[in-house]
Amino acid sequence: MPEKDSAEQLGGHRLAHMDRVGIDIQVVSHGASSPSRLDHPEAVELCRRVNDNLAQQISEHPTRFRGFATIPLHDPAAAADEMRRCVNELGFVGTLIMGTCGGLFLDDERFDPVLAAAEEVNLPIYVHPELPPAPVSTAYYAGNWPAAVHFLFSGPGVGWHAEAGIHVLRLILSGALDRHPSLKLLSGHWGEFVAGWLDRLDEAIGWGTHLDRTVSEYYREHVWATPSGMYSQNQLQFILAEIGAERIIYSEDFLTSSATTSRTSSSRPNSPTTSEPQSLTATPRT
């Protein structure tokens, strides 16, 4: 298991790791069990506390770290306000959400204030995986294998990647990207299956009857992909061919699957970089 200090604090071993592998700046965010998806009024205050704590830690190493906001999706108006506060007052460079809230994805129109705020601050939303709902997990991933395999199959093996990829696809298919044409999205783990499936999506779903563009056109104009610690040259080359180098941003999972060599060995040179305590990557404003 990762030792607690390195996993929860920004100094110490984390900085030594960054120096060792050639990472100048990390964009970091809150880790697992995020209050962002808590479907309860207390999420508003919990997210504010999480963000203030992260900002305080960043202030101790201001040249080495940037932050992603954690926002209370239970209350979309409060979530939009917290995003603006984190950017305008705390200097954060984007937002990270983990899974659904109340069983709803961001394509639901109740979250339009959140998407509008992301356009307003002109910074990305990182659509991070989370475990699928219990009925889905049981129906799709439980079976004649140990409980530990069920958990891993439904989570980092397959399940949460599929859920995060579906999240991005729902934002495309719902017309949310037409309502919010400047929205920027980040998708980890080489695009959570979707980045490698664009031709099939265009073929199978086609233009549809309600969208202005093909799925691949929306994807290539609104989404950036990161490896999230999956350092495979084969996957890198495939996603390079699918979406181009300008749409790939370096990232790692610190401490679970961190880089062990300079970032240029596994990503395009001069990429912005992040790592997950969550530590992730933001795109520059344009």
SULKA-V234192 format. One record per run of one state. SS is the DSSP state (alpha for helix, beta for strand, coil for the rest). FROM is the first residue (numbers start at 1). LEN is the number of residues. Records with the same first field share a line. If there is no record, write none. Layout:
SS->FROM-LEN + FROM-LEN
This chain:
coil->1-3 + 9-4 + 22-4 + 29-6 + 38-5 + 60-5 + 68-1 + 70-6 + 89-6 + 99-2 + 102-2 + 105-4 + 122-3 + 129-5 + 142-5 + 158-1 + 174-2 + 180-5 + 193-1 + 197-1 + 206-9 + 227-6 + 244-1 + 254-3 + 258-5 + 266-7 + 277-2 + 281-6
alpha->4-5 + 13-9 + 35-3 + 43-17 + 76-13 + 109-13 + 134-8 + 147-11 + 159-15 + 176-4 + 188-5 + 194-3 + 198-8 + 215-8 + 233-11 + 245-3 + 263-3
beta->26-3 + 65-3 + 69-1 + 95-4 + 101-1 + 104-1 + 125-4 + 185-3 + 223-4 + 248-6 + 257-1 + 273-4 + 279-2
